Amino acid sequence: MPIDVTAIREREFPWTARGDAIFLDHASTGPLPERTRRALAEHGLRRAEPFRLTADDFFPTLQRARDAAAALIGAPPGTVALMTNTSHGVNLAARALPYGRGEVILSTAGEFPANVYPWIAAARERGADFRMLPLANGFPDEAAILHAIESDPRVRGVAVSWVSFWNGYRFDLDALGAACRRHGKWLFVDAIQGVGASDLDVVRANVDVLACGGQKWLLSPWGTGFCYVRKELVTSLEPKEVGWMAQPATSDFNRFLEYDPTWFDDARRFEVVTLDFVNFAAMAASLSLFLELTQAAVGARVRALVERAVAFASANEGVELMSAADPAHRAGVVALRPRDVAAASGRLKDAGLAHAVREGNIRIAPHFYNTEAELDGALRLLSG
Ligand SMILES: Cc1ncc(COP(=O)(O)O)c(C=O)c1O
């Protein structure tokens, strides 16, 4: 069912009616829906006076957040671990996935630093090579990556962002995952710029490990996120950062001293507690909105807005589209280059239009609750 934008704005984003700002910068930090603000306030109040906390405020809350994240990406039970940001998931992948001396982890130029530095550090430690293939015409060279997967026996795995933070290029994950699976390589995906904006089925795409922060498209607090590990892989990956509740032995708070270092056989083995129960209650609230609307409907709405921006650029000589020409490689981020980027950004700012400038382009990142009129207002200001 299509999203009733007017109703959702009234109910979940009442500040949009005040006209203080028009927010088109979800690739940076997403706003919190009303239900999430309520969850933060109510749970936060009980946290301030801990004698008010109930059993449900603790581990059932975390389980709701895991379940909601899993439902959003088509992950089976027991495959999602809560993490405080994307980077923890990247580090888990870089430190726990199998590769060794002389082997190659394949990536692409243009990656966000969060998906670069942990790999460089981990590869250096093991004498492996984190290789970023050059861009082709400004975009990840999927053909070259597929060719290396098929032909280079030193390649042990692939680590890419599903969606580029700066030009919005969306990988064909189904094709990439299928190639990796066929040739016995693992696939790691940084999905923070994709999940929440676009539909994803991690099982169909053969993703091995996926990391995602909650703070952008998932409209969740800072300090929230999750990591998916393919079911068959969970029990073979050793946690590198070890939490005190990563083992069933710690579940009984009356028998802490009966140490048994056997990990959980689900993804809780990768969690490092204590996590922020208040923030994860809020993340669960935000994700419930996506699950109610359905990720398919949210994705369709985001895509429609992005296509509108693309159509504007193609009809407007003074604004160049820097995102992929092929809609199959577009997601929620659209990069546009007006003749004078600084001046255009200034006009947007003066008009209260939240956007970003990334790698020399105006980055517009609309979400499902933005209106066509809001987007059009921004686009008009681009051409001056
Ligand atoms: C592709 C990508 N990965 C990761 C991050 C952030 O990582 P973290 O959640 O660890 O701050 C960003 C944006 O800030 C991003 O665009």
The ligand as a MOL file (V3000), in Angstrom:
LIG
                    3D

  0  0  0     0  0            999 V3000
M  V30 BEGIN CTAB
M  V30 COUNTS 16 16 0 0 0
M  V30 BEGIN ATOM
M  V30 1 C 29.0320 4.0550 4.0340 0
M  V30 2 C 29.1310 4.4920 5.4550 0
M  V30 3 N 29.5950 3.6400 6.3910 0
M  V30 4 C 29.6640 3.9930 7.6880 0
M  V30 5 C 29.2650 5.2470 8.1170 0
M  V30 6 C 29.3100 5.5960 9.5760 0
M  V30 7 O 29.8400 4.5980 10.3560 0
M  V30 8 P 29.5020 4.5470 11.9190 0
M  V30 9 O 28.0620 4.0900 12.0230 0
M  V30 10 O 30.4520 3.5670 12.4770 0
M  V30 11 O 29.6930 5.9260 12.4410 0
M  V30 12 C 28.8180 6.1750 7.1720 0
M  V30 13 C 28.4030 7.5590 7.5080 0
M  V30 14 O 28.7020 8.2170 8.4390 0
M  V30 15 C 28.7230 5.7820 5.8210 0
M  V30 16 O 28.2490 6.6240 4.9000 0
M  V30 END ATOM
M  V30 BEGIN BOND
M  V30 1 1 1 2
M  V30 2 1 2 3
M  V30 3 2 2 15
M  V30 4 2 3 4
M  V30 5 1 4 5
M  V30 6 1 5 6
M  V30 7 2 5 12
M  V30 8 1 6 7
M  V30 9 1 7 8
M  V30 10 2 8 9
M  V30 11 1 8 10
M  V30 12 1 8 11
M  V30 13 1 12 13
M  V30 14 1 12 15
M  V30 15 2 13 14
M  V30 16 1 15 16
M  V30 END BOND
M  V30 END CTAB
M  END
